[in-house]
Amino acid sequence: MRSIKKTEQKNGIVEAYIYQKFAQRFAQMSSGLDYCQTHNKSTFKLDEFLALFWNEPGLRRSIDKIYEIVVYSLFSALVEALEVSVEVSLNPAKSEILKEFEDFAKRVIQLSPKQTSIKLKARINRVGVTNAADRGLDMWANFGLAIQIKHLSLTEELAENIVSSVSADRIVIVCKDTEQKIIVSVLNQIGWKSKIQSIVTETDLLNWYEKALRGKFSKTIGDKVLKKLTNEIKVEFPATYTTDFMKFYKQRGSDKLKDKNWEVDS
């Protein structure tokens, strides 16, 4: 009651405004999570899901992260479904070096004179929750692949930043269809096209999602893709699935404050 009274007296106007902005953002982001949870592999449509973010100004700022989650969910599910494996082995001619650095090999590479090769499950990993302005690596695979999600216009400066910030020689760029020719042109101009393994467009993603959810192998892949999609949204935007913030928001009395000079845009 004390905090509500304080808010009503408008002593907490700035604090309340900030909390109201957070509450608005969380409510908007929840619409994306709700779509995933209320649709199954028969009804989920990637273009509809993405439209939620393109058409809502409050969500549009998160579109790069959503595309990253969309790509990760599909790519990682397909790599798992294909049961891809990676073998790590050393050159037998280098056995003397192995003996010299046996402790390094065992602790870092997991190889030893008795075990000179190992087989691992192929994996694609997200770098993690990062700043939206980050231009570097978005995802990496333990089979030497780096993946960059690009949904802004690619300039020569940004292209140089992408390639120079990622040490991998095999880079996949995911972009809008309209950006593909521009990206190829820019990469050719700066002489770095050889580092780009392939360019995946939004049309490719739509086709692959359709196959994964409703194609011949949808029973194996479909639910896995949607589960990953839902889980990654929860990790990236944790407030979308918890009531803790809203409880705190109301306890502070921030929802009761009204002032024409501090109104939150709808």
N, C-alpha and C positions, 0 to 999 in steps of 0.2 A: 504493500500500500504506500509505503514511503517513497519508493522509486516512481510509482505512478503519479503521486502528488507532485513530485519534483518535475516530472515531465509535463504535467498539465500546466505548471507554472512557467513552462518554456525555458527553464534553465538548462535543459538537456537537448535543445533543438538540433544542434549540429550532430551530436551523438545519435539522436533518433533518426535524422535524415540518412546518415550512413547505414544504420541498421535496416531502414526501409529499402534502401537501394539493394542491400544484400538479399533481403527477403524477396524482392521482386525478381532478382536474378535467379535465385534458387527455384522459385515457382516456375519460371520460364524453362529452366533446364530440366525440371521434372517432367515436362511434356515429352521430351525426347526419351527419357527413361520409361515413362508410361507407355509410349508407343511400342517399345521393345517388349514390355511385359504383357501387353494386351493383344499382341499379334504373334502368330505362330508361323512356321515355315510355309504354310499355305497362303497366309494373308499378308505377311511382311513384304513391303515393296521398298527397295532402297531409294528410289526417286522420291517417294512420299516422305520417307524418313529425313532425307537431306533437305527437302523443301521446308520442313519445320524450322530449320536453322537459317536457311536463306531468306525466308519470308518474315522472320521475327527479328527486328533490329537488335533486341536485347540478346539474342542468341548468335547473331551473325559474327560477332567478334570471336566466337568459339569454333567457327567452321573448320579451321585448320586442324584443331584437335579432334574434332568429330571425324574428319576424313582420315586422320591418322588411325583412329580407333576402328573405323570401317575397314581400312586396308589391313590392319593387323589381324582383326578377327577372321577375315577371309583367308589371308595368306597363311597364318599359323594353323588354322583348321585344315587347310589343304595339305600342308607339309606333314601334319600328323596323320591325315587319312591315307596319304601315299606311303607312310612308314619309311620315309627317307632316312638314311643313316650316313654318317660321316666316319671315315677311317683316318686315324692319325698314326703315322708310322715314320720311322727314321731310316736313313740310308745306312745299310749294313756296313758300308765302307767307312762310316764315321764312328765305329764302335769304340775306338780309343778316346775320342772326345767325350763319348757317353760315359766312359769309365772315369774320366777326369772330373766331369761335372754330373756325376750320378745323383748327388743330393738335389741339384737344381732340376734335373730331368724328372726325378720322382715327385718333387713337390710342386713343380710348375706345369709340366707337360704330362705327368702321370705315366712316364715310361721309365724302364729300367733295363739292365742287361738281360734279365729273365723275361721281361715283358716289353717287347720292342714295338708293339702296336696296340691300339685300342679302338673300339668301335663305339660311336656315340649316336644318340638319336638327334636328327637334325632339328634345330629350333630357330624360330624367329622371335626376337625380343624387342620390346619397346624400350627406348632409352629411359623413359619414365616421365613423370609429371614435370614439365619444364615450362619456362616462360614462353608465352605465345609469340613473342618477337624473335625467338631463337631461329636461326637460319641453318643450323648445323644438322647433325645426324638425328633422324627420327627413329629408325629401326635398324637392327643389325642381325645377321644370321651367323650361326657357328660354322657355316660352310663358305664364308668369305664374302658374303653379300651385304651391301649397305643400301638402305632404302630411304629416299628423301621424298616427303610429301610437299608438293608445290602448288598452291592455289592462288597465288598472286602473280601478277605479270612479272616475267623473268627478265631482268635487265642483265647487261654484261657484268655489272658489279656483283649482283646477287648470284649469278651463275658461277663466277670465280670464287665467291665465298663458299658456295655449296661444295665445289670440288676440292678447294684448298683446305676446307675444314674437315674433310673426310679422307682418311688415308687409304681407304680401300680402292682397289683397281676395278672393282665391279660395282657400279652404282645403278640402282633402278630409280627412276624419277616417276612419280605419279602426279598427273596434272589434268587440267581440263582439256577437252578436245581442241578448243580454240587456241590453246597455248602450245600445242605440240610442235607446229612448224616454227614458231618463234623460238622455242627452246632449242630445237635442232640447229637453227640458223645461228643463234648466239653461241652455242657450244662449238660450232664449226669455226666461227670467227676467232674464238680464243684458243682454238686448237686442242680442245679437251674432249672431243666427242668420243675418242677411243676409250675413255674411262667409263663411259655410260654403256652399261650392258643392254638396257632396254628402256623404253618409255611406255608407261601404262596410262591409258586415258580413262576418263569417267565412263565412257561407253563400254570399255573392257570390264570395269567393275560392275556395271549394271548387268552385263551378259553373264559374268561369272557368278554373281549373286543369284541370278535367276536359275542357273544350273545347280548351284549348291542347295538352294531352298526347294526347288520344284523339279529338278532334273532326275536323271536315271539313278543317281546315287544320293538322293536327298535324305534317305533314311540314315545313311552313314554320316553325312556332313551337315545337313541343315540345322538340326538342334544344337550341334556343337558351335556353329557360327553364331547363332543368336545368343547362346549362353555366354560366349566370349564377349560379344558386343555389349550385353547387359552388365557383365562384371567389370569391363573396362570403363564404362561410363560411371559406375559406382566408385571406382578407384580414382578416376580423374576428377569427378565432381562429387565428393563424398556427401555434401549437404543435400543432394537430391534424394537420398534414401534414409535420412535421419530426421527425427523431430526435435532433436536437442536444440538446434538453433532457434526454431520457431518458439519453443518453450521459453528460452532465454529472452528472445525478442519481446514476447508478451509480458514476461515478468518485469522487464525494464519499463513497460508502459509505452514503448516506442510506437506501438500500433495505434495509440490513442491520440498522438500529437497531431494537430492540424495547424498549419500556418501557410498563408498564401505565398510567402517569400521562400518557403522551404518545401515546395511540393515536389513529389517524385513523379516524373513523367510516366504516363501509363503506356 
